[in-house]
Amino acid sequence: MGLFDSFKRQVSHHETPEVSIPPASHAEEKDEGLEDARVVEREVCAEPAADEPVDEGMHTFVATPLRTYADKKPVKHVVGATKVIAILNQKGGVGKSTTAINLGAALGELGKQVLLVDLDPQGNTSSGLGIEKGELDRCVYDVLIDDETTLLDVIVPDVCDGLDVAPATINLAGAEVELVSAMARENRLKEAIGSVRGKYDYVFIDCPPSLGLLTVNALVAADKLLIPIQCEFYALEGVTKLLDSMKRVKTYLNPSLDIFGVLLTMYDGRTTLSKQVASEVRGFFEKLVFDAVIPRSVKVSEAPSFGQPITEYDPTGKGAQAYRDLAKEVVRRG
């Protein structure tokens, strides 16, 4: 019996309940002769004092200065037809945001113009590229809800070479409820992305881990789907529902929608399980699976905490090379 016989029998996916974490205590203690001790999780990089030693090997989180689309650097090549690709898997923790960030940055290195649309209320794509969400006046939520706000109004340009971001904040969590009574609610994102077609080579939509109205908007707006699948035992659990949702949207709302590729993530070549999962996935999806495989890597996990893609944080590492290989394969597939 194969590992994924349950997938082939279309066993339904059970969502993991959210676990609330109580806020940490911020009690302060004072003691004469001793300096205050503070734990800093994220530090915005500042200019060091003249007499302060600089540790060149230390990485620090650097907040991306807020700019507008009007500040974008001139594009040096002719942009052809824009390809809109939704990065989607209803299962959380499979590498959707990580793939959006690092694939976008790798394509930027190849001279492509890329826009990341953060459609996840958690905003991991935004914060993972150093954007301080608390400083944003508007985000993708406003684009979906307010008819007067366009995608160009919220884009933060040039977070990396050739890479722009339409960021998300927690406000986006309310969009599903507010869109219920809206006209053409499934087409809101499609209409917004229509205004940037011809300005970017690729538009990637980082979807939330659900099949709600935000995800439906992504499916309607996208030309193709990129599905990350982690090399773990429950890798394909729930993918059946995703494919069913894709088929329904394809039938009724977006006839051109299809799978662009399936990406194996968090692969550990030392384990039999990873090899077995990869074999099962390739056996099921066949040629849709990318040749490039994203390895399990501490550096890839660390990079978002410093507001950088892996191609900048650890440019010579195996994670960066894997995403560069993926970028080349994406370009070859058209």
Secondary structure, 3 states (H helix, E strand, C coil): CCCCHHHHCCCCCCCCCCCCCCCCCCCCCCCCCCCCCCCCCCCCCCCCCCCCCCCCCCCCCCCCCCCCHHHCCCCCCCCCCCEEEEECCCCCCCCHHHHHHHHHHHHHHCCCCEEEEECCCCCHHHHCCCCCHHHCCCCHHHHHHCCCCCHHHHCEEEEECCEEEECCCHHHHHHHHHCCCCCCHHHHHHHHHHCCECCECEEEEECCCCCCHHHHHHHHHCCEEEEEEECCCCCCCCHHHHHHHHHHHHHHCCCCCEEEEEEEEEECCCCHHHHHHHHHHHHHHHHHEEEEEEECCHHHHHHHHHCCCHHHHCCCCHHHHHHHHHHHHHHHHC
